[in-house]
């Protein structure tokens, strides 16, 4: 899951005297020409004074630029100066110019677990020396075992904190994957290289907490991962450091696509960390065109609208959310969950039982030869192998226990009278931070 920035406001740059330069080189460094209160005695400015310099000279911009515009060469040069070997931050800690990095990781779910696994493997690889320190922040869970990230951190004996506790250590860079919490500007500024986000979409498409679900739900043929810089106040609008795409396999579920993208994202992150200062300097702003949003899903998302949705849309919904929330509908005023959906063969569709009767969207017919329930939707039929009505039932069980007795009582009834109807859940009051599904 990312964070965001608003359009940055830039202070005007003062006219410089003829013959002077803001860039490092033969001319004195820019920070030496500041008033005495900004010039430290040790020869290199500490973090707070460097931030003042950067804002005075170039406006309020992070290393990767601000929303809507690229950083200029003057900003980049000063940013490189701030990361020079030996530069100390406000607490006297040295800011590193190259690996090994000290990393604080934020994440929760299975997608984030793969990113953490890659970071941990890099830390254990003593030859490459990419990660020196790795600690973990995750959100509290009702389960005693915790979420996948916490489980992995505990198994790997990594220090782990539960949000909002983030520990008190010193770090070079933060990494976020599927965390779902906005981070404040003051907190982001504590990391000399900022905080990176591993986001499973080709930003700016599918900003938000459920990009993989919406990729499947909308039938996208291309998916991807973006490594970006986090900005405060909004999700997923920061500069792009690295982006790669992959084709979406036909009939892929969100769980299957998540496995592909989690491995891709983990490898991309390691690549960025190997050349972190260069990656930050080469970051590009997200385009203004092509922005779409991927809000978290709720129970209402799983309610099939038989009159409105085509068979293709229903199958996409099933592949997108079926492993998280079973699809739901109504039968005789009872909520029924559809557990196993299948496509219907043409040979079944040519059955005279289907072609010879008047049906409407939602009509349910049991097909004995294939042992599935056939349900009519807007344009076609879908098959259902099992349902849950009080307990899990096969299609045959549902027919024997419910459909057949109903037809016996209503011998003259048509299939249109025994049908599934759209379940319309009543709106619920806003609950505190309750997330049904998030990536």
Secondary structure, 3 states (H helix, E strand, C coil): CCCECCECCCCCCCCCCCCCCCCCCCCCCHHHHCCHHHCCCCCCCCHHHHHHHHHHHHCCCECCEEECECCCHHHHHHHHHHCCCCCECCCCCECCCCCCEEEEEEECCHHHHHHHHHHHHHHHCCCCCCEEEEEEEECCCCCCCCCHHHHHHHHCCCCEEECCCCCCCCCCEEEEECCCCCCCHHHHCCCCCCEEEEECCCCCCCECCCHHHHHHHCCCCEEEEEEEECCCCECCCCCEEEEEEEECCCCCCHHHHHHHHHHHHHHHHHHHHHCHHHHHHCCECCCCCCCCECCCECHHHHECCCCCCCHHHHHHHHHHHCCCCCEEEEECCEEEEEEEEECCCHHHHCCHHHHCCCCCCCEEEEECCCCEEEEECCCCEEEEEEEECCCEEEHHHHHHHHHHHHHHHCCCCCHHHCEEECCCCCCCCCCCCCCCECC
